[in-house]
Amino acid sequence: MYCESNEVGVGVDVRNSLGEVKAALAEKIMKPPIVEALELLVARRTALFSEKALGGHLIQDILCIVNSFVSTSFSHVGRKGNIVAHALA
């Protein structure tokens, strides 16, 4: 929730194809002035964490795979749709 606090929680979980959690991150960051900036910061932090958590090749592997598709879509899952990441935040 975007309220009075100067900090917000970031929760990330990295899962394999079976849905098993392979790595998790929970941290507090300073709240930016607008929600859109927060979502961009979280997306960036998620990408950096995922790259480190899985040996540095996750992002490159994903891009290599999806470049062979006709179309690709990535989406943000809200807190109600991802209980683990919300609990970590």
C-alpha positions as CSV (number, residue, x, y, z in Angstrom):
1,M,0.0,0.0,0.0
2,Y,1.3,3.4,-0.9
3,C,0.9,5.3,2.3
4,E,2.7,7.4,4.9
5,S,5.9,5.4,5.4
6,N,9.2,6.4,3.6
7,E,10.0,2.8,2.8
8,V,8.3,0.1,0.9
9,G,8.8,-3.7,0.8
10,V,10.0,-5.6,-2.2
11,G,9.4,-9.3,-2.4
12,V,10.6,-11.5,-5.2
13,D,10.5,-15.3,-5.6
14,V,12.2,-17.1,-8.5
15,R,10.5,-20.4,-9.4
16,N,11.3,-23.3,-11.7
17,S,9.0,-24.7,-14.3
18,L,7.3,-26.9,-11.6
19,G,6.5,-23.8,-9.5
20,E,9.0,-24.6,-6.8
21,V,10.7,-21.6,-5.2
22,K,14.4,-21.6,-6.0
23,A,15.4,-18.2,-4.6
24,A,13.7,-15.5,-2.6
25,L,14.4,-11.9,-1.8
26,A,12.9,-9.5,0.8
27,E,14.1,-6.0,1.3
28,K,13.0,-2.5,2.1
29,I,13.7,0.4,-0.3
30,M,13.1,4.1,-0.1
31,K,9.7,5.0,-1.5
32,P,9.9,7.0,-4.7
33,P,7.5,9.9,-5.3
34,I,5.1,8.0,-7.6
35,V,3.9,4.4,-7.8
36,E,5.0,4.0,-11.5
37,A,8.6,4.7,-10.4
38,L,8.3,2.1,-7.7
39,E,7.1,-0.5,-10.2
40,L,10.0,0.2,-12.4
41,L,12.5,0.0,-9.5
42,V,11.0,-3.3,-8.5
43,A,11.2,-4.7,-12.0
44,R,14.8,-3.7,-12.2
45,R,15.6,-5.2,-8.8
46,T,13.8,-8.4,-9.8
47,A,15.9,-8.7,-12.9
48,L,19.2,-8.1,-11.1
49,F,18.3,-10.5,-8.3
50,S,17.1,-13.2,-10.8
51,E,20.4,-12.9,-12.7
52,K,22.5,-13.3,-9.6
53,A,20.3,-16.0,-8.0
54,L,20.5,-18.3,-11.0
55,G,24.1,-18.1,-12.0
56,G,24.0,-14.9,-14.1
57,H,22.4,-16.4,-17.1
58,L,18.6,-16.2,-16.5
59,I,18.0,-12.9,-18.3
60,Q,20.1,-13.9,-21.3
61,D,18.5,-17.3,-21.5
62,I,15.0,-15.8,-21.3
63,L,15.8,-13.3,-24.1
64,C,17.3,-16.0,-26.2
65,I,14.2,-18.2,-25.9
66,V,11.6,-15.5,-26.3
67,N,13.3,-14.1,-29.4
68,S,12.3,-17.3,-31.2
69,F,8.6,-16.7,-30.4
70,V,6.1,-14.8,-32.7
71,S,5.1,-12.7,-29.7
72,T,6.0,-12.6,-26.0
73,S,4.3,-11.0,-23.0
74,F,5.6,-10.5,-19.5
75,S,3.2,-9.3,-16.8
76,H,3.3,-8.1,-13.2
77,V,1.4,-10.2,-10.8
78,G,-0.4,-8.3,-8.1
79,R,0.0,-9.2,-4.4
80,K,-3.2,-11.2,-4.3
81,G,-2.0,-13.3,-7.2
82,N,1.4,-14.0,-5.6
83,I,1.1,-14.6,-1.9
84,V,4.8,-15.7,-1.4
85,A,6.3,-12.5,-2.8
86,H,3.8,-10.4,-0.9
87,A,4.7,-12.2,2.4
88,L,8.4,-11.6,1.7
89,A,7.7,-7.9,1.2
